Amino acid sequence: MRTLALAAATATVAALLSGATAQAAPVLKAAVTQTSVWDSGYGADVTITNSGDATTTSWTLEFDLPSGTTITSSWSSVRTSTGQHHKFTNASFNGAIKPGGSAKFGFNASGGSLPTNCTINGVSCSGTTPPADTQPPTVPTGLRSTGVTSSSVTLSWTASTDNVGVTGYEVLQSGAVSATVTGTSATVSGLSPATAYSFSVRARDAAGNRSAASTAVSVTTSPDTGGGDTINVSTPAQLQSALAAATPGQTIKLAAGTYHGSFVVNGRAGTASQPIALTGPRDAVLINDGPSGDPPSCPAPTAGWDSGYGLWIFNSPHWNLTGFTVQESKKGIVLDNSHHTTIDSVSVHHVDEEAVHFRRSSADSVIRNSTITDTGLVQPGYGEGVYLGSANSNWACHGNSGGIDRSDRVQVLGNRIGPNIAAEPIDVKEGTYEGIIRGNTFDGQGITGENSADSWIDVKGIGYLIEDNTGTFSSPGTFANGYETHNTSTTPSLPNGCGNVWRNNRSDLGGVGQYAINITSVSKCSAMPNVVYASNTVTGAVKGLTNAPVTP
């Protein structure tokens, strides 16, 4: 067992909490002891001792790690990691250190570099006040457009670096901030068709330093082609009539107000070049007071039966749903066999069951920039935020692609999901492939534990990329792990729960969750392993980052 220095590579580090000599003051020192070393990293304990004459009630220890070394897990502390900067505060049980006493926490690191720039309670380990952070991040590079519609532009760029850590990015539209994100992509909505826009992006750090703006990129939105007519509606009857008669290229525009009724789109398909749009302000609110009547054996629009869904898109691909609200319905928005549908900037809340369901092979669809809260009010076990695909027990109804619900390649981007999502904020069902879950914020407060719901995301799908998400949990609620995989058996046999990738996700498990990423079975995915990168971070974990090997 070797003792590491925080300020030098070979000596035990000792740090004064304060240079004050007043009576009845705690004086803390911290020693970092390397407990084990392996090829790709090391484990360490941090022991904090109090040589003063008063009990301390709390402590905060911070340090930096050089590029190439990251913390993969920590315990007996609450950790916040921003880039290469790591902050540890006491857990509920070890904040009070009596004179002559000590407290301990630990961490595992990927990479071999040792901590630098240690501070305790804002005072450097040498006992002097650390200099203010005045160094801005580097300028983002590689700004490019990765998607264009008639009303939005999606941008991506290469991450900046910082001496302490990058905390976010601001997207500038003609010099004004139009979006703020934590990841390296953003969608700017509310644009005009066939119009050129100039975008740039700048990085910021925790001290408020901002980089210079990147090189600007000019992007022209798509034309509002074909049909092109706008149907303005302001009553439930007008909306129902417009949905029933929608044609490619049309825009159905909701006026502000509350729309009570059954709103169903059945067999009204747009095209790739002429999607159908349903748009409205946030205070255009759809409410279905159903269900009523006798349901068919499998859900399908049926005379005399009201599903109770707030908005139901059935056999109708190429729709764009933007801006409005769905609430107080049995389910929120349900897509059945309605591929290439985009849901953008909607709000779904206070629904009896799930909020948004991509079902019956509604593949190649997107939900982005949307807000979902308060689901499962009547059926907690079915109160998912975003539901991708169907359980194999329901494939007899929804398995319309070779007996499987292939709601593949759905992208869940930049949404805020929670609190009070009774089931998982996102449930990725077996038989679905290659979706992207990026840049979302999950608030796990209120997860009920019903029907095994106890994580932000349950991944039974195959080949998903899960990156740049931020998840938190606080009571009340039931919480086991941040992200979980499960290897559900199906007929036909599929590699369910395998081949998924986690990268650059930030998890705060609130001192309750076991792992940020819990891989149920490594052996079942030996031919198509799940990959957990060291860029993922966790605080407040009972056990650590993951139970699986970490990839640098």
C-alpha positions in Angstrom: 0.0 0.0 0.0 1.5 3.3 -1.1 0.7 6.8 0.1 0.3 9.5 -2.6 0.9 13.2 -2.5 -1.8 15.5 -3.8 0.8 18.2 -4.6 3.7 15.9 -5.5 4.1 12.5 -6.9 5.8 10.7 -4.1 5.0 12.2 -0.7 1.9 12.0 1.6 -0.1 15.1 1.1 -1.2 17.0 4.2 -3.4 20.0 3.9 -4.4 22.6 6.4 -8.1 23.6 6.3 -7.3 27.1 7.4 -4.3 29.1 8.6 -6.4 30.6 11.4 -5.1 30.3 15.0 -8.2 31.4 16.8 -9.3 29.3 19.8 -11.7 26.4 19.4 -11.1 25.9 15.7 -10.8 22.7 13.8 -7.6 22.1 11.9 -7.9 19.5 9.2 -5.3 17.5 7.3 -5.9 15.1 4.4 -3.8 12.2 3.5 -4.4 10.3 0.2 -3.3 6.7 0.4 -3.0 4.6 -2.8 -4.5 1.2 -1.8 -4.1 -0.6 -5.1 -2.7 -0.2 -8.5 -3.5 -1.9 -11.8 -2.6 -1.5 -15.4 -5.3 1.0 -16.2 -5.7 2.9 -12.9 -5.6 2.8 -9.1 -7.7 3.0 -6.0 -7.2 5.4 -3.1 -8.4 6.2 0.3 -8.5 9.8 1.7 -8.2 10.2 5.4 -9.1 13.5 7.0 -7.9 14.2 10.5 -8.7 17.0 12.9 -5.7 18.2 14.9 -7.6 21.3 16.1 -9.6 21.9 19.3 -13.1 22.0 18.0 -15.4 19.6 16.1 -15.9 20.3 12.4 -19.5 20.0 11.1 -18.7 19.6 7.4 -15.8 19.4 5.0 -15.1 19.9 1.3 -12.1 18.6 -0.5 -11.3 19.5 -4.1 -8.6 18.6 -6.6 -7.8 18.3 -10.3 -6.6 15.3 -12.3 -4.5 15.8 -15.4 -6.0 15.0 -18.8 -6.2 11.2 -19.4 -7.0 10.3 -15.8 -10.6 10.3 -14.5 -12.5 9.1 -11.4 -14.6 6.1 -12.2 -16.3 5.7 -8.8 -16.2 7.1 -5.2 -17.7 6.2 -1.9 -18.5 7.7 1.6 -18.7 11.2 0.1 -20.8 13.2 -2.3 -18.8 13.9 -5.5 -19.3 16.5 -8.2 -17.1 16.2 -11.2 -16.7 18.9 -13.9 -14.2 17.9 -16.5 -11.0 17.2 -14.7 -12.0 19.0 -11.5 -13.4 16.9 -8.7 -15.2 18.1 -5.5 -15.9 15.8 -2.5 -18.2 16.8 0.3 -18.9 14.8 3.4 -21.7 12.2 3.5 -24.4 12.4 6.1 -22.4 10.2 8.5 -18.9 11.6 8.4 -19.1 15.4 8.4 -18.5 15.9 12.1 -14.9 15.2 13.0 -14.0 15.6 16.7 -10.5 16.9 17.8 -8.1 14.0 17.4 -10.7 12.1 15.2 -10.7 11.3 11.5 -13.1 10.5 8.6 -12.4 8.6 5.5 -13.6 8.4 1.9 -12.2 6.7 -1.2 -12.2 6.7 -5.0 -11.1 4.7 -8.0 -9.3 6.3 -10.9 -8.8 5.3 -14.5 -5.3 6.4 -15.6 -2.1 6.8 -13.6 -1.8 10.5 -12.9 -2.1 11.8 -9.3 -4.3 14.7 -8.0 -3.1 18.3 -8.1 -4.3 21.7 -6.9 -5.9 20.3 -3.7 -8.0 22.5 -1.6 -10.0 22.0 1.6 -12.9 24.3 2.3 -11.6 26.8 -0.3 -8.1 27.0 1.2 -5.2 25.3 -0.7 -3.4 22.4 0.7 -0.5 24.7 1.4 -2.7 26.8 3.6 -2.9 29.8 1.2 -6.0 31.1 -0.6 -6.0 29.6 -4.1 -6.0 32.1 -7.0 -9.3 32.8 -8.8 -10.0 30.9 -12.0 -9.6 33.5 -14.7 -8.7 31.2 -17.6 -11.5 30.7 -20.1 -12.0 27.4 -22.0 -10.6 26.9 -25.4 -12.7 27.8 -28.4 -15.0 25.0 -29.7 -14.0 23.7 -33.1 -15.7 21.8 -35.9 -19.1 23.5 -35.7 -21.3 21.9 -38.3 -25.0 21.4 -39.1 -26.2 17.8 -38.6 -29.9 18.3 -39.4 -32.2 20.8 -41.0 -36.0 21.2 -41.2 -38.1 24.1 -42.3 -38.2 25.4 -38.7 -35.1 24.1 -37.0 -31.3 23.5 -37.3 -29.3 20.9 -35.3 -25.7 21.7 -34.6 -22.7 19.7 -33.3 -19.2 20.6 -32.5 -15.9 19.3 -30.9 -15.6 19.7 -27.1 -13.5 22.5 -25.6 -11.0 22.0 -22.8 -10.4 24.0 -19.7 -7.8 24.2 -16.8 -10.6 23.3 -14.4 -13.5 22.0 -16.4 -16.0 23.0 -19.1 -19.6 23.2 -17.7 -21.6 24.1 -20.8 -21.9 25.8 -24.1 -23.9 28.7 -25.5 -25.2 28.6 -29.0 -25.2 32.0 -30.6 -27.6 33.0 -33.4 -26.4 36.1 -35.1 -24.4 36.9 -31.9 -27.3 36.4 -29.4 -27.6 33.3 -27.2 -30.4 31.0 -28.6 -29.6 27.8 -26.6 -27.6 26.7 -23.6 -26.6 23.0 -23.4 -24.1 20.8 -21.4 -23.3 18.5 -24.3 -21.8 19.1 -27.7 -25.0 19.3 -29.8 -28.1 21.5 -29.8 -31.2 22.1 -31.8 -32.4 25.6 -32.4 -36.1 25.7 -33.2 -38.7 28.4 -34.2 -36.9 29.3 -37.4 -38.5 30.4 -40.7 -38.5 28.2 -43.8 -35.9 28.8 -46.6 -33.9 31.3 -44.5 -30.2 31.5 -44.0 -29.0 31.8 -40.3 -25.5 32.3 -38.8 -24.5 30.2 -35.8 -21.5 30.1 -33.5 -20.8 28.5 -30.2 -18.8 29.3 -27.1 -17.8 27.3 -24.0 -18.1 28.4 -20.4 -16.7 27.1 -17.1 -17.9 27.0 -13.5 -16.3 30.4 -12.7 -18.2 32.0 -15.5 -15.3 32.4 -17.9 -16.4 32.1 -21.5 -14.3 31.3 -24.6 -14.4 33.3 -27.7 -17.0 32.3 -30.2 -16.2 29.6 -32.7 -16.0 30.1 -36.3 -19.5 30.8 -37.5 -21.4 28.4 -39.8 -24.2 29.5 -42.1 -27.2 27.2 -42.4 -30.3 27.6 -44.5 -33.6 26.0 -43.3 -35.6 23.8 -45.7 -38.4 25.3 -47.7 -41.9 24.8 -46.6 -42.7 22.8 -49.7 -45.9 21.4 -51.2 -49.5 21.8 -50.0 -48.1 24.5 -47.9 -51.4 25.6 -46.6 -52.0 26.4 -43.0 -55.2 25.2 -41.3 -55.9 27.4 -38.2 -58.0 25.7 -35.5 -59.3 27.0 -32.3 -62.0 24.5 -31.2 -61.9 20.7 -30.6 -64.3 20.1 -33.5 -62.0 22.1 -35.9 -59.0 20.2 -34.7 -60.7 16.8 -35.2 -61.8 17.8 -38.7 -58.3 19.0 -39.6 -56.6 15.8 -38.4 -59.1 13.6 -40.3 -58.4 15.5 -43.6 -54.7 16.3 -43.3 -52.6 16.1 -46.5 -48.9 16.1 -47.1 -47.3 19.6 -46.6 -50.1 21.0 -44.5 -49.6 22.7 -41.2 -52.4 22.5 -38.6 -51.9 25.5 -36.3 -53.5 25.4 -32.8 -54.6 28.6 -31.2 -54.0 29.0 -27.5 -56.7 27.4 -25.4 -57.9 24.0 -24.0 -59.1 21.3 -26.4 -61.2 18.5 -24.8 -61.9 15.5 -26.9 -60.5 12.5 -28.7 -57.8 13.5 -31.2 -56.8 10.8 -33.6 -54.8 10.7 -36.8 -55.7 7.6 -38.8 -54.0 6.8 -42.1 -53.1 10.4 -42.9 -49.4 10.1 -44.0 -47.0 12.9 -44.9 -43.9 12.3 -47.0 -40.2 12.9 -46.4 -40.3 16.1 -48.5 -43.8 17.1 -47.4 -44.4 16.1 -43.7 -47.6 17.1 -42.0 -47.2 19.5 -39.0 -49.3 20.0 -35.9 -48.0 23.0 -34.1 -49.1 25.4 -31.4 -48.0 27.4 -28.3 -47.4 25.7 -25.0 -50.8 27.0 -23.8 -52.6 25.1 -26.5 -53.6 22.1 -24.3 -55.0 18.8 -25.5 -57.1 16.8 -22.9 -58.9 13.5 -23.4 -61.5 12.9 -20.8 -62.0 9.3 -22.0 -61.6 6.3 -22.2 -65.1 5.1 -23.0 -66.8 2.3 -25.0 -65.6 -1.3 -25.6 -62.0 -1.6 -26.7 -61.0 -4.0 -29.5 -58.7 -6.9 -28.8 -55.7 -4.8 -30.0 -55.6 -1.0 -29.8 -56.8 0.5 -33.1 -59.1 3.4 -33.9 -62.5 1.9 -33.6 -66.0 3.4 -33.9 -67.6 3.7 -30.5 -64.4 3.4 -28.6 -62.3 6.3 -27.2 -58.8 5.2 -26.2 -58.3 8.0 -23.8 -55.0 8.9 -25.5 -54.3 12.7 -25.6 -53.0 12.4 -29.2 -52.9 9.2 -31.2 -51.0 9.0 -34.5 -52.0 5.7 -36.1 -50.6 4.4 -39.5 -49.5 8.0 -40.3 -45.7 8.5 -40.8 -43.9 11.8 -41.4 -45.6 14.0 -38.9 -44.0 16.9 -37.0 -45.5 17.7 -33.6 -44.3 21.0 -32.1 -44.9 23.2 -29.1 -48.2 22.3 -27.6 -49.2 20.5 -24.4 -50.9 17.2 -23.7 -52.2 16.5 -20.2 -55.0 14.8 -18.1 -55.4 11.9 -20.4 -55.0 8.1 -20.1 -51.8 8.2 -22.2 -50.1 11.3 -23.6 -48.9 10.9 -27.2 -49.0 7.5 -28.8 -47.4 6.7 -32.2 -48.5 3.4 -33.9 -46.8 2.5 -37.1 -46.0 6.1 -37.6 -42.3 6.2 -38.5 -40.3 9.4 -39.2 -42.3 11.4 -36.8 -40.6 14.3 -34.9 -41.9 15.6 -31.5 -40.3 18.9 -30.7 -40.7 21.2 -27.7 -43.9 19.7 -26.4 -45.0 19.3 -22.8 -46.7 16.2 -21.5 -47.7 16.0 -17.9 -50.3 14.6 -15.4 -51.3 11.5 -17.4 -52.7 8.3 -16.1 -50.1 6.1 -17.7 -47.1 6.7 -20.0 -46.3 10.1 -21.5 -44.9 9.4 -25.0 -45.0 5.9 -26.6 -43.2 5.0 -29.9 -45.1 1.8 -30.8 -45.7 -0.7 -33.7 -42.4 0.0 -35.4 -42.6 3.8 -35.3 -38.9 3.9 -36.3 -36.6 6.7 -37.3 -38.4 9.1 -35.1 -37.3 11.9 -32.7 -38.4 13.5 -29.5 -36.4 16.5 -28.5 -36.4 19.7 -26.4 -39.6 18.5 -24.6 -40.7 18.4 -21.0 -42.3 15.4 -19.3 -43.5 15.2 -15.6 -46.2 13.6 -13.5 -47.0 10.3 -15.1 -48.6 7.1 -13.9 -51.1 8.9 -11.8 -53.5 5.9 -12.1 -51.2 3.1 -13.2 -47.8 3.8 -11.6 -46.2 0.7 -13.1 -47.1 1.9 -16.6 -46.1 5.5 -16.1 -43.0 5.7 -18.3 -41.8 9.1 -19.5 -40.7 7.9 -23.0 -41.5 4.3 -24.0 -39.6 2.9 -27.0 -41.1 -0.3 -28.5 -43.2 -2.9 -26.8 -42.7 -5.7 -24.3 -42.6 -9.0 -26.1 -45.7 -10.0 -24.3 -47.5 -7.4 -26.5 -45.9 -8.3 -29.8 -49.0 -10.2 -30.8 -50.7 -6.8 -31.1 -47.8 -4.5 -31.8 -45.2 -6.7 -33.5 -45.9 -5.7 -37.0 -42.3 -6.3 -38.3 -41.8 -10.0 -38.5 -43.6 -10.4 -35.2 -41.5 -7.8 -33.5 -42.1 -4.2 -32.6 -39.1 -2.6 -34.4 -39.4 0.9 -33.2 -35.7 1.3 -34.1 -33.3 4.3 -34.3 -35.5 6.6 -32.3 -33.6 9.6 -31.0 -34.3 11.1 -27.5 -32.5 14.4 -27.5 -32.3 17.3 -25.0 -35.5 16.6 -23.0 -36.2 17.2 -19.3 -37.9 14.2 -17.9 -39.1 14.2 -14.3 -39.9 14.7 -11.5 -42.8 12.4 -10.6 -42.3 9.9 -13.4 -43.9 6.8 -11.8 -42.0 4.3 -13.9 -38.7 4.8 -15.8 -38.1 8.2 -17.4 -37.1 6.1 -20.5 -37.9 2.4 -21.0 -36.1 0.9 -24.0 -37.9 -2.4 -24.9 -36.5 -5.6 -26.2 -36.3 -6.0 -30.0 -35.5 -2.3 -30.7 -32.2 -1.3 -32.2 -29.7 1.5 -32.4 -31.5 4.5 -30.8 -29.7 7.6 -29.5 -30.4 9.0 -26.0 -28.4 12.2 -25.7 -28.3 15.4 -23.7 -31.4 14.7 -21.5 -31.9 15.7 -17.9 -33.5 13.1 -15.6 -35.0 13.9 -12.2 -35.7 10.6 -10.5 -37.7 11.9 -7.6 -41.0 10.1 -7.5 -40.1 6.8 -9.2 -42.4 4.4 -7.5 -40.7 1.0 -7.9 -43.9 -0.4 -9.3 -43.5 -3.1 -12.0 -39.7 -3.1 -11.3 -39.3 0.6 -12.2 -36.3 1.8 -10.2 -33.9 3.5 -12.6 -33.7 6.4 -15.0 -33.4 4.2 -18.0 -34.1 0.4 -18.4 -32.2 -0.8 -21.5 -33.5 -4.0 -23.0 -32.8 -2.8 -26.5 -29.7 -3.4 -28.7 -26.9 -1.1 -29.8 -28.1 2.2 -28.2 -25.8 5.2 -27.7 -26.5 6.8 -24.3 -24.4 10.0 -23.8 -24.2 13.5 -22.4 -27.2 12.9 -20.1 -27.5 14.2 -16.5 -29.5 12.3 -13.9 -30.3 13.0 -10.3 -32.3 11.3 -7.6 -33.7 12.5 -4.2 -36.5 11.3 -2.0 -39.2 10.4 -2.1 -39.0 7.5 -4.5 -37.6 4.0 -5.1 -34.2 4.0 -6.8 -31.8 1.1 -7.4 -29.4 2.2 -10.1 -29.2 5.1 -12.6 -29.1 3.0 -15.7 -29.9 -0.7 -15.9 -29.7 -3.4 -18.6 -31.8 -6.5 -18.8 -31.5 -9.5 -21.2 -35.1 -10.4 -21.9 -35.6 -13.7 -23.7 -37.7 -13.5 -26.8 -38.9 -15.5 -29.8 -37.1 -15.0 -32.1 -34.0 -15.0 -30.0 -32.3 -11.5 -30.0 -29.3 -10.0 -28.2 -31.5 -8.0 -26.0 -29.7 -5.7 -23.6 -26.4 -6.0 -25.4 -24.2 -3.7 -27.5 -25.1 -0.5 -25.8 -22.7 2.3 -25.1 -22.6 4.8 -22.2 -20.4 7.9 -22.6 -20.0 11.2 -20.7 -23.1 10.8 -18.6 -23.2 12.6 -15.2 -25.1 10.8 -12.4 -26.0 11.8 -8.9 -27.5 8.9 -7.1 -28.4 10.8 -4.0 -26.7 8.4 -1.6 -29.4 5.8 -2.5 -28.6 4.2 -5.8 -26.1 1.4 -6.0 -24.4 2.0 -9.4 -24.8 4.7 -12.0 -24.7 2.0 -14.7 -25.7 -1.6 -13.7 -25.0 -4.2 -16.4 -27.2 -7.2 -15.5 -25.1 -9.8 -17.3 -21.7 -9.5 -18.9 -21.6 -13.1 -20.0 -24.9 -13.0 -22.0 -23.5 -10.1 -24.1 -20.0 -11.6 -24.7 -20.5 -11.5 -28.5 -21.9 -8.0 -28.3 -20.7 -6.4 -25.1 -22.0 -3.3 -23.4 -19.4 -0.5 -23.2 -19.1 1.9 -20.2 -16.5 4.7 -20.9 -14.5 6.3 -18.1 -15.9 9.7 -19.2 -19.1 8.8 -17.2 -19.1 10.2 -13.7 -21.0 9.5 -10.5 -21.6 11.1 -7.1 -23.7 9.8 -4.2 -23.3 6.2 -5.2 -23.6 3.4 -2.6 -21.2 1.2 -4.7 -19.8 3.2 -7.5 -19.9 4.0 -11.2 -20.6 0.5 -12.6 -20.3 -3.2 -11.9 -18.8 -3.7 -15.4 -15.3 -3.1 -16.8 -14.6 0.5 -17.6 -13.2 1.5 -21.0 -10.7 4.4 -20.9 
